[in-house]
Amino acid sequence: MTRQLLFLCLLLTTTAFGQQRPAPAKLTRPLRAFMQATPSPKVAIQYGNNPQAGHYAQAGDAKIYYEVYGQGRPFVLLHGGLLGSTYEMHQFIDSLLRKYQVIAISTRGHGKSELGTAPLTYEQRANDVLAVLKATTRDSAIVLGFSDGGFAGYKLASMYPERVRKLITIGASEVAAGQRKFNFSPQQA
């Protein structure tokens, strides 16, 4: 019985590893954030780590890092949470900088932004964005937020409607009372 079981396992393993799998489709350009094609790394700008475009704004107990590209009406980009970064917004930056002053913010605790010591809330994130807006422009801004950045955009627009000309959210559902709570301590984050 043991020999038969061993033989069967060996046969199945050999068969599984010996099968041909179809080759993946060839890409003309490598993929990067959001599954978007990108130019070669030699010409790509290192968004989120660009000393020529990078600045800091003091927001409460943390310095918030942001980069500014282009000229025109201010257009704020807010990346997603947890593993989100300014880098993942590269396609938006590349497209928008021809017409807008793109302000790409690394949210608190991400990229070069400090975490601070207070519990993380959307109100705090809205105030962080406001600090960056005060440092860069007097105009109202178009705000695009992805996922968690969208929730921060909702809060910014509700707290400071005079600073938000338009709000665009991607992957951020409507927040209903009791549906979602964001209140983490720095240790939990």
N, CA, C and O of each residue as an XYZ file, in Angstrom:
756
protein
N       0.818     -1.195      0.000
C       0.000      0.000      0.000
C       0.857      1.251      0.000
O       0.572      2.201     -0.729
N       1.903      1.260      0.811
C       2.776      2.419      0.892
C       3.514      2.632     -0.422
O       3.686      3.767     -0.867
N       3.951      1.534     -1.046
C       4.651      1.658     -2.340
C       3.712      2.218     -3.407
O       4.114      3.051     -4.219
N       2.475      1.762     -3.401
C       1.514      2.245     -4.394
C       1.246      3.738     -4.205
O       1.172      4.485     -5.180
N       1.104      4.169     -2.960
C       0.868      5.578     -2.660
C       2.066      6.425     -3.061
O       1.912      7.499     -3.642
N       3.260      5.937     -2.747
C       4.483      6.641     -3.122
C       4.606      6.740     -4.637
O       4.954      7.795     -5.168
N       4.320      5.635     -5.337
C       4.382      5.631     -6.798
C       3.368      6.613     -7.394
O       3.677      7.336     -8.342
N       2.161      6.632     -6.830
C       1.120      7.535     -7.315
C       1.523      9.002     -7.121
O       1.327      9.824     -8.016
N       2.085      9.328     -5.950
C       2.552     10.699     -5.693
C       3.664     11.085     -6.654
O       3.671     12.197     -7.181
N       4.601     10.179     -6.886
C       5.703     10.435     -7.815
C       5.181     10.648     -9.230
O       5.648     11.540     -9.938
N       4.228      9.843     -9.639
C       3.645      9.961    -10.972
C       2.920     11.300    -11.138
O       3.087     11.973    -12.155
N       2.124     11.684    -10.151
C       1.403     12.960    -10.222
C       2.361     14.149    -10.235
O       2.159     15.100    -10.991
N       3.389     14.100     -9.413
C       4.368     15.189     -9.360
C       5.104     15.316    -10.683
O       5.272     16.422    -11.197
N       5.538     14.207    -11.232
C       6.258     14.225    -12.508
C       5.366     14.748    -13.621
O       5.808     15.534    -14.459
N       4.124     14.319    -13.631
C       3.187     14.772    -14.661
C       2.918     16.270    -14.537
O       2.886     16.985    -15.538
N       2.728     16.735    -13.317
C       2.423     18.155    -13.108
C       3.574     19.047    -13.536
O       3.356     20.082    -14.166
N       4.807     18.654    -13.197
C       5.951     19.492    -13.553
C       6.348     19.352    -15.012
O       7.043     20.217    -15.546
N       5.929     18.298    -15.654
C       6.316     18.077    -17.035
C       5.402     18.736    -18.043
O       5.724     18.775    -19.231
N       4.270     19.256    -17.601
C       3.320     19.856    -18.533
C       3.810     21.212    -19.022
O       4.422     21.978    -18.278
N       3.531     21.486    -20.279
C       3.880     22.776    -20.873
C       2.792     23.787    -20.542
O       1.602     23.496    -20.662
N       3.204     24.958    -20.132
C       2.253     26.040    -19.870
C       2.407     27.074    -20.976
O       3.513     27.280    -21.476
N       1.323     27.722    -21.363
C       1.454     28.749    -22.397
C       2.324     29.901    -21.895
O       2.267     30.283    -20.727
N       3.117     30.436    -22.798
C       3.981     31.570    -22.447
C       3.116     32.804    -22.217
O       2.137     33.017    -22.932
N       3.472     33.623    -21.218
C       2.699     34.854    -21.007
C       2.859     35.795    -22.195
O       3.862     35.758    -22.908
N       1.858     36.631    -22.390
C       1.905     37.596    -23.491
C       3.110     38.516    -23.322
O       3.439     38.925    -22.208
N       3.748     38.830    -24.415
C       4.911     39.719    -24.383
C       4.441     41.163    -24.288
O       3.519     41.576    -24.991
N       5.083     41.922    -23.413
C       4.780     43.340    -23.261
C       5.842     44.150    -23.976
O       7.022     43.802    -23.964
N       5.416     45.221    -24.591
C       6.394     46.081    -25.253
C       7.124     46.947    -24.250
O       8.255     47.368    -24.493
N       6.480     47.218    -23.116
C       7.097     48.011    -22.054
C       6.815     47.330    -20.719
O       5.778     46.683    -20.572
N       7.707     47.458    -19.748
C       7.465     46.822    -18.450
C       6.278     47.458    -17.733
O       5.915     48.604    -17.998
N       5.678     46.690    -16.817
C       4.550     47.202    -16.041
C       5.036     47.783    -14.730
O       6.057     47.359    -14.187
N       4.295     48.758    -14.225
C       4.576     49.304    -12.901
C       3.259     49.708    -12.264
O       2.217     49.262    -12.744
N       3.233     50.487    -11.262
C       2.064     50.790    -10.444
C       0.757     50.838    -11.221
O       0.708     51.369    -12.331
N      -0.300     50.285    -10.640
C      -1.631     50.223    -11.245
C      -1.628     49.473    -12.569
O      -2.527     49.675    -13.386
N      -0.646     48.621    -12.800
C      -0.547     47.844    -14.043
C      -0.482     48.746    -15.276
O      -1.040     48.415    -16.322
N       0.184     49.856    -15.153
C       0.321     50.781    -16.268
C       1.708     50.630    -16.873
O       2.685     50.410    -16.157
N       1.791     50.748    -18.185
C       3.089     50.689    -18.845
C       3.855     51.974    -18.559
O       3.258     53.024    -18.322
N       5.159     51.883    -18.582
C       5.984     53.035    -18.236
C       7.209     53.103    -19.135
O       7.601     52.087    -19.710
N       7.822     54.269    -19.271
C       9.069     54.350    -20.017
C      10.182     53.626    -19.266
O      10.007     53.237    -18.111
N      11.305     53.450    -19.913
C      12.418     52.746    -19.274
C      12.869     53.496    -18.030
O      12.684     54.710    -17.940
N      13.466     52.783    -17.058
C      13.898     53.441    -15.824
C      14.906     54.567    -16.051
O      15.056     55.432    -15.188
N      15.592     54.574    -17.176
C      16.574     55.627    -17.445
C      15.918     57.000    -17.555
O      16.529     58.005    -17.193
N      14.687     57.054    -18.048
C      14.023     58.343    -18.238
C      12.904     58.587    -17.233
O      12.372     59.695    -17.163
N      12.540     57.577    -16.458
C      11.442     57.732    -15.500
C      11.870     58.619    -14.334
O      12.979     58.487    -13.815
N      10.984     59.516    -13.932
C      11.218     60.365    -12.763
C      10.890     59.542    -11.521
O       9.892     58.822    -11.505
N      11.697     59.636    -10.511
C      11.461     58.907     -9.266
C      10.484     59.686     -8.388
O      10.877     60.312     -7.404
N       9.209     59.638     -8.760
C       8.188     60.342     -7.997
C       8.176     59.834     -6.557
O       8.270     58.634     -6.302
N       8.059     60.769     -5.634
C       8.101     60.428     -4.223
C       9.496     60.501     -3.641
O       9.675     60.422     -2.426
N      10.493     60.654     -4.513
C      11.891     60.743     -4.077
C      12.666     61.640     -5.033
O      13.768     61.295     -5.459
N      12.091     62.788     -5.370
C      12.692     63.698     -6.342
C      13.105     64.992     -5.634
O      12.260     65.848     -5.374
N      14.399     65.142     -5.321
C      14.847     66.327     -4.576
C      14.556     67.653     -5.288
O      14.373     68.673     -4.625
N      14.509     67.657     -6.620
C      14.245     68.898     -7.347
C      12.803     69.367     -7.170
O      12.534     70.565     -7.253
N      11.881     68.454     -6.930
C      10.462     68.812     -6.823
C       9.928     68.705     -5.395
O       8.805     69.126     -5.120
N      10.726     68.146     -4.489
C      10.245     67.848     -3.144
C      10.290     69.008     -2.170
O      11.201     69.835     -2.211
N       9.298     69.062     -1.296
C       9.166     70.084     -0.251
C       8.528     69.437      0.976
O       8.020     68.317      0.916
N       8.567     70.173      2.093
C       7.894     69.739      3.320
C       6.981     70.853      3.821
O       7.297     72.036      3.691
N       5.849     70.459      4.393
C       4.949     71.389      5.084
C       4.760     70.856      6.497
O       4.570     69.656      6.695
N       4.813     71.740      7.465
C       4.581     71.334      8.856
C       3.082     71.226      9.092
O       2.339     72.181      8.864
N       2.644     70.068      9.548
C       1.224     69.838      9.839
C       1.127     69.231     11.232
O       1.310     68.026     11.406
N       0.842     70.059     12.210
C       0.776     69.561     13.582
C       2.122     69.022     14.025
O       3.119     69.745     14.025
N       2.153     67.750     14.402
C       3.383     67.147     14.915
C       4.201     66.410     13.854
O       5.095     65.638     14.202
N       3.920     66.629     12.579
C       4.641     65.906     11.523
C       4.946     66.812     10.334
O       4.200     67.741     10.026
N       6.065     66.512      9.678
C       6.391     67.157      8.408
C       5.818     66.284      7.302
O       6.066     65.080      7.248
N       5.044     66.914      6.418
C       4.403     66.205      5.317
C       5.168     66.514      4.036
O       5.344     67.675      3.668
N       5.620     65.456      3.360
C       6.400     65.594      2.131
C       5.462     65.663      0.930
O       4.478     64.929      0.844
N       5.790     66.559      0.012
C       5.016     66.665     -1.223
C       5.937     67.103     -2.350
O       6.993     67.692     -2.116
N       5.525     66.810     -3.568
C       6.270     67.227     -4.756
C       5.348     68.032     -5.657
O       4.153     67.754     -5.753
N       5.923     69.038     -6.316
C       5.152     69.917     -7.196
C       5.717     69.820     -8.606
O       6.926     69.924     -8.818
N       4.814     69.616     -9.571
C       5.190     69.521    -10.984
C       4.241     70.384    -11.807
O       3.044     70.439    -11.524
N       4.769     71.054    -12.818
C       3.948     71.812    -13.751
C       3.444     73.127    -13.180
O       3.752     73.511    -12.052
N       2.647     73.808    -14.017
C       2.073     75.097    -13.643
C       0.615     75.123    -14.063
O       0.190     74.383    -14.950
N      -0.141     75.989    -13.409
C      -1.560     76.122    -13.725
C      -2.391     75.956    -12.473
O      -1.902     76.143    -11.359
N      -3.664     75.601    -12.662
C      -4.573     75.400    -11.530
C      -4.050     74.236    -10.688
O      -3.614     73.225    -11.239
N      -4.087     74.365     -9.349
C      -3.582     73.293     -8.489
C      -4.424     72.018     -8.584
O      -5.654     72.061     -8.592
N      -3.730     70.897     -8.656
C      -4.352     69.577     -8.763
C      -3.633     68.669     -7.774
O      -2.478     68.301     -7.988
N      -4.315     68.308     -6.693
C      -3.725     67.503     -5.620
C      -3.962     66.022     -5.885
O      -5.068     65.614     -6.240
N      -2.910     65.218     -5.709
C      -3.013     63.765     -5.818
C      -2.763     63.140     -4.452
O      -1.758     63.425     -3.800
N      -3.695     62.280     -4.025
C      -3.580     61.573     -2.751
C      -3.581     60.067     -3.020
O      -4.572     59.517     -3.499
N      -2.472     59.410     -2.711
C      -2.344     57.971     -2.965
C      -3.153     57.155     -1.960
O      -3.717     57.701     -1.011
N      -3.203     55.848     -2.180
C      -3.903     54.937     -1.282
C      -3.141     54.690      0.005
O      -2.002     55.132      0.160
N      -3.771     53.986      0.923
C      -3.189     53.741      2.240
C      -2.329     52.495      2.299
O      -2.053     51.860      1.281
N      -1.916     52.159      3.495
C      -1.044     51.038      3.817
C       0.221     51.047      2.977
O       1.228     51.603      3.414
N       0.212     50.460      1.801
C       1.416     50.401      0.973
C       1.423     51.454     -0.123
O       2.263     51.397     -1.021
N       0.514     52.404     -0.072
C       0.419     53.437     -1.097
C       1.611     54.377     -1.091
O       2.288     54.545     -0.077
N       1.854     54.990     -2.255
C       2.960     55.941     -2.365
C       2.704     56.906     -3.512
O       1.873     56.657     -4.386
N       3.431     58.006     -3.488
C       3.355     58.973     -4.580
C       3.762     58.312     -5.891
O       3.231     58.644     -6.951
N       4.690     57.391     -5.817
C       5.186     56.688     -7.005
C       4.056     56.028     -7.792
O       4.081     56.026     -9.023
N       3.061     55.467     -7.090
C       1.978     54.783     -7.789
C       1.092     55.747     -8.580
O       0.273     55.307     -9.387
N       1.244     57.042     -8.363
C       0.436     58.037     -9.065
C       1.158     58.591    -10.303
O       0.727     59.590    -10.878
N       2.238     57.951    -10.703
C       3.096     58.498    -11.764
C       2.357     58.797    -13.062
O       2.617     59.818    -13.699
N       1.442     57.922    -13.459
C       0.753     58.123    -14.737
C      -0.109     59.389    -14.684
O      -0.199     60.128    -15.664
N      -0.731     59.626    -13.548
C      -1.521     60.846    -13.379
C      -0.619     62.078    -13.435
O      -0.933     63.061    -14.107
N       0.499     62.012    -12.726
C       1.427     63.153    -12.716
C       1.892     63.454    -14.131
O       1.849     64.601    -14.576
N       2.339     62.414    -14.840
C       2.836     62.595    -16.208
C       1.790     63.235    -17.117
O       2.126     64.081    -17.945
N       0.537     62.842    -16.971
C      -0.532     63.364    -17.829
C      -0.978     64.766    -17.438
O      -1.298     65.579    -18.305
N      -1.001     65.054    -16.145
C      -1.577     66.310    -15.672
C      -0.611     67.483    -15.645
O      -1.047     68.632    -15.714
N       0.686     67.228    -15.546
C       1.638     68.333    -15.356
C       1.712     69.288    -16.541
O       2.238     70.392    -16.404
N       1.201     68.891    -17.687
C       1.211     69.782    -18.856
C       0.199     70.920    -18.717
O       0.358     71.982    -19.319
N      -0.846     70.685    -17.915
C      -1.933     71.659    -17.806
C      -2.125     72.199    -16.386
O      -2.689     73.278    -16.205
N      -1.666     71.465    -15.397
C      -1.929     71.818    -13.997
C      -0.643     71.919    -13.179
O       0.417     71.444    -13.588
N      -0.765     72.544    -12.026
C       0.280     72.478    -11.013
C      -0.069     71.248    -10.170
O      -0.957     71.299     -9.319
N       0.635     70.156    -10.414
C       0.345     68.898     -9.733
C       1.059     68.884     -8.385
O       2.272     69.080     -8.306
N       0.287     68.650     -7.333
C       0.823     68.581     -5.970
C       0.597     67.152     -5.493
O      -0.510     66.787     -5.097
N       1.653     66.351     -5.535
C       1.575     64.938     -5.154
C       2.046     64.801     -3.710
O       3.217     65.029     -3.405
N       1.133     64.429     -2.832
C       1.408     64.399     -1.393
C       1.662     62.970     -0.928
O       0.901     62.056     -1.246
N       2.742     62.793     -0.170
C       2.978     61.525      0.535
C       2.287     61.651      1.884
O       2.718     62.437      2.729
N       1.233     60.895      2.094
C       0.461     61.060      3.318
C       1.258     60.649      4.548
O       2.258     59.938      4.458
N       0.795     61.108      5.673
C       1.444     60.893      6.971
C       1.862     59.426      7.134
O       1.054     58.509      6.986
N       3.158     59.236      7.444
C       3.680     57.891      7.657
C       4.051     57.153      6.384
O       4.462     55.995      6.452
N       3.921     57.785      5.221
C       4.266     57.174      3.937
C       5.410     57.948      3.301
O       5.547     59.154      3.510
N       6.224     57.256      2.530
C       7.319     57.921      1.828
C       8.183     58.711      2.783
O       8.640     58.184      3.797
N       8.411     59.980      2.464
C       9.265     60.841      3.285
C       8.490     61.639      4.332
O       9.079     62.446      5.051
N       7.182     61.425      4.425
C       6.383     62.129      5.432
C       6.538     61.458      6.789
O       6.610     60.234      6.899
N       6.587     62.292      7.812
C       6.688     61.764      9.171
C       5.334     61.224      9.630
O       4.287     61.640      9.133
N       5.369     60.299     10.574
C       4.147     59.714     11.107
C       3.533     60.566     12.209
O       2.310     60.651     12.322
N       4.372     61.195     13.017
C       3.859     61.936     14.165
C       3.486     60.978     15.283
O       3.746     59.778     15.195
N       2.877     61.508     16.335
C       2.560     60.678     17.505
C       1.067     60.546     17.769
O       0.663     59.660     18.522
N       0.251     61.381     17.188
C      -1.198     61.342     17.433
C      -1.835     60.182     16.666
O      -1.302     59.756     15.641
N      -2.968     59.667     17.150
C      -3.688     58.636     16.391
C      -4.057     59.161     15.003
O      -4.370     60.340     14.837
N      -4.016     58.278     14.018
C      -4.318     58.670     12.640
C      -5.829     58.733     12.433
O      -6.554     57.794     12.760
N      -6.291     59.858     11.881
C      -7.711     60.032     11.566
C      -7.822     60.713     10.205
O      -6.853     61.290      9.710
N      -9.000     60.644      9.609
C      -9.204     61.345      8.342
C      -9.205     62.853      8.545
O      -8.793     63.592      7.651
N      -9.657     63.323      9.698
C      -9.596     64.757      9.992
C      -8.144     65.228      9.971
O      -7.824     66.282      9.421
N      -7.275     64.426     10.581
C      -5.852     64.761     10.597
C      -5.289     64.782      9.176
O      -4.522     65.677      8.821
N      -5.668     63.804      8.374
C      -5.188     63.776      6.984
C      -5.689     64.987      6.207
O      -4.956     65.558      5.400
N      -6.937     65.378      6.449
C      -7.468     66.574      5.793
C      -6.664     67.799      6.205
O      -6.358     68.649      5.368
N      -6.321     67.899      7.475
C      -5.503     69.021      7.945
C      -4.091     68.966      7.377
O      -3.486     70.009      7.127
N      -3.560     67.772      7.171
C      -2.247     67.632      6.531
C      -2.293     68.176      5.099
O      -1.394     68.900      4.672
N      -3.347     67.819      4.369
C      -3.498     68.316      2.993
C      -3.669     69.830      3.007
O      -3.104     70.528      2.165
N      -4.443     70.338      3.954
C      -4.626     71.786      4.065
C      -3.286     72.485      4.300
O      -3.034     73.539      3.716
N      -2.428     71.920      5.142
C      -1.107     72.516      5.392
C      -0.292     72.593      4.105
O       0.394     73.585      3.860
N      -0.367     71.552      3.285
C       0.345     71.558      1.998
C      -0.272     72.598      1.070
O       0.454     73.336      0.404
N      -1.596     72.666      1.018
C      -2.252     73.670      0.172
C      -1.866     75.085      0.589
O      -1.596     75.932     -0.262
N      -1.838     75.342      1.886
C      -1.441     76.671      2.369
C      -0.006     76.999      1.982
O       0.321     78.160      1.738
N       0.850     75.987      1.924
C       2.253     76.204      1.564
C       2.454     76.391      0.064
O       3.477     76.931     -0.358
N       1.494     75.953     -0.746
C       1.700     75.980     -2.197
C       0.810     76.950     -2.962
O       1.224     77.460     -4.003
N      -0.397     77.220     -2.480
C      -1.331     78.021     -3.277
C      -2.413     78.652     -2.403
O      -2.710     78.173     -1.308
N      -2.987     79.726     -2.909
C      -4.163     80.338     -2.268
C      -5.445     79.895     -2.955
O      -6.541     80.098     -2.432
N      -5.304     79.289     -4.127
C      -6.459     78.878     -4.920
C      -7.081     77.593     -4.381
O      -6.443     76.826     -3.660
N      -8.340     77.380     -4.751
C      -8.951     76.082     -4.486
C      -8.331     75.080     -5.457
O      -7.847     75.458     -6.524
N      -8.347     73.814     -5.086
C      -7.665     72.794     -5.883
C      -8.632     71.707     -6.328
O      -9.647     71.444     -5.683
N      -8.294     71.096     -7.432
C      -8.938     69.851     -7.823
C      -8.204     68.771     -7.032
O      -6.974     68.754     -6.997
N      -8.950     67.877     -6.401
C      -8.345     66.835     -5.568
C      -8.735     65.475     -6.123
O      -9.918     65.189     -6.310
N      -7.732     64.632     -6.389
C      -7.961     63.260     -6.813
C      -7.379     62.349     -5.744
O      -6.187     62.416     -5.441
N      -8.225     61.497     -5.175
C      -7.770     60.565     -4.153
C      -8.061     59.141     -4.557
O      -9.161     58.821     -5.006
N      -7.067     58.286     -4.396
C      -7.218     56.863     -4.687
C      -7.401     56.106     -3.377
O      -6.582     56.237     -2.467
N      -8.458     55.321     -3.274
C      -8.723     54.479     -2.117
C      -8.724     55.305     -0.833
O      -9.596     56.154     -0.650
N      -7.766     55.070      0.051
C      -7.698     55.809      1.306
C      -7.523     57.308      1.057
O      -8.021     58.128      1.828
N      -6.823     57.665     -0.008
C      -6.689     59.068     -0.375
C      -8.028     59.682     -0.747
O      -8.242     60.879     -0.556
N      -8.934     58.858     -1.281
C     -10.280     59.324     -1.580
C     -11.057     59.664     -0.321
O     -11.786     60.656     -0.284
N     -10.902     58.836      0.719
C     -11.565     59.128      1.993
C     -11.019     60.412      2.605
O     -11.774     61.210      3.160
N      -9.706     60.612      2.505
C      -9.114     61.867      2.994
C      -9.656     63.042      2.185
O      -9.896     64.116      2.735
N      -9.850     62.842      0.877
C     -10.433     63.879      0.032
C     -11.857     64.220      0.432
O     -12.236     65.391      0.446
N     -12.663     63.186      0.765
C     -14.025     63.437      1.248
C     -13.996     64.330      2.480
O     -14.755     65.294      2.577
N     -13.115     64.002      3.419
C     -13.045     64.753      4.672
C     -12.550     66.169      4.408
O     -13.067     67.122      4.991
N     -11.551     66.320      3.533
C     -11.039     67.649      3.183
C     -12.160     68.513      2.611
O     -12.325     69.667      3.008
N     -12.927     67.951      1.680
C     -14.012     68.709      1.042
C     -15.107     69.077      2.038
O     -15.718     70.138      1.919
N     -15.359     68.212      3.017
C     -16.405     68.530      3.999
C     -15.932     69.556      5.026
O     -16.727     70.366      5.502
N     -14.650     69.530      5.370
C     -14.123     70.465      6.369
C     -13.731     71.812      5.772
O     -13.888     72.850      6.415
N     -13.222     71.796      4.546
C     -12.710     73.017      3.906
C     -13.239     73.120      2.473
O     -12.452     73.060      1.528
N     -14.545     73.274      2.292
C     -15.111     73.292      0.940
C     -14.562     74.415      0.067
O     -14.527     74.288     -1.157
N     -14.135     75.506      0.683
C     -13.583     76.621     -0.096
C     -12.228     76.275     -0.711
O     -11.780     76.975     -1.619
N     -11.562     75.218     -0.245
C     -10.246     74.832     -0.765
C     -10.327     73.735     -1.820
O      -9.326     73.414     -2.461
N     -11.528     73.150     -2.006
C     -11.694     72.049     -2.962
C     -12.614     72.500     -4.090
O     -13.815     72.684     -3.891
N     -12.041     72.673     -5.268
C     -12.833     73.065     -6.441
C     -13.639     71.876     -6.960
O     -14.835     71.991     -7.229
N     -12.963     70.726     -7.096
C     -13.597     69.480     -7.532
C     -12.937     68.341     -6.771
O     -11.765     68.417     -6.403
N     -13.710     67.282     -6.542
C     -13.183     66.097     -5.871
C     -13.423     64.884     -6.750
O     -14.547     64.632     -7.186
N     -12.368     64.140     -7.006
C     -12.441     62.909     -7.788
C     -11.921     61.794     -6.887
O     -10.815     61.887     -6.354
N     -12.720     60.738     -6.715
C     -12.243     59.602     -5.928
C     -12.282     58.343     -6.778
O     -13.172     58.152     -7.608
N     -11.298     57.493     -6.548
C     -11.204     56.208     -7.238
C     -11.073     55.137     -6.157
O     -10.154     55.187     -5.340
N     -11.978     54.182     -6.150
C     -11.897     53.088     -5.190
C     -12.161     53.506     -3.762
O     -11.648     52.881     -2.833
N     -12.949     54.549     -3.564
C     -13.322     54.991     -2.214
C     -14.838     55.081     -2.166
O     -15.438     55.999     -2.725
N     -15.444     54.125     -1.495
C     -16.905     54.113     -1.437
C     -17.415     55.238     -0.550
O     -16.642     55.935      0.108
N     -18.705     55.394     -0.545
C     -19.329     56.402      0.311
C     -19.175     55.968      1.765
O     -19.343     54.791      2.084
N     -18.862     56.899      2.631
C     -18.720     56.588      4.048
C     -20.045     56.875      4.739
O     -20.477     58.026      4.808
N     -20.687     55.839      5.247
C     -21.940     55.991      5.987
C     -21.645     55.851      7.477
O     -20.691     55.180      7.870
N     -22.460     56.480      8.287
C     -22.265     56.432      9.740
C     -22.181     54.987     10.217
O     -23.050     54.172      9.909
N     -21.133     54.676     10.968
C     -20.947     53.343     11.515
C     -20.420     52.318     10.541
O     -20.196     51.170     10.924
N     -20.213     52.696      9.296
C     -19.774     51.739      8.292
C     -18.272     51.510      8.320
O     -17.816     50.372      8.213
N     -17.505     52.574      8.461
C     -16.061     52.439      8.425
C     -15.454     53.457      9.377
O     -15.810     54.635      9.353
N     -14.548     52.999     10.202
C     -13.892     53.896     11.140
C     -12.391     53.822     10.905
O     -11.830     52.734     10.781
N     -11.753     54.958     10.846
C     -10.308     55.027     10.664
C      -9.754     55.804     11.833
O      -9.834     57.032     11.866
N      -9.198     55.100     12.787
C      -8.647     55.752     13.961
C      -7.592     54.823     14.551
O      -7.853     54.118     15.526
N      -6.403     54.823     13.961
C      -5.315     53.957     14.384
C      -4.280     54.747     15.156
O      -4.043     55.922     14.876
N      -3.677     54.106     16.112
C      -2.535     54.715     16.787
C      -1.313     54.508     15.904
O      -1.333     53.626     15.046
N      -0.248     55.289     16.083
C       0.970     55.071     15.298
C       1.517     53.649     15.457
O       2.119     53.114     14.525
N       1.317     53.038     16.620
C       1.794     51.672     16.826
C       0.988     50.674     15.990
O       1.546     49.707     15.472
N      -0.312     50.904     15.857
C      -1.143     50.024     15.054
C      -0.854     50.184     13.574
O      -0.921     49.216     12.816
N      -0.534     51.398     13.160
C      -0.256     51.661     11.752
C       1.055     51.028     11.411
O       1.505     51.116     10.269
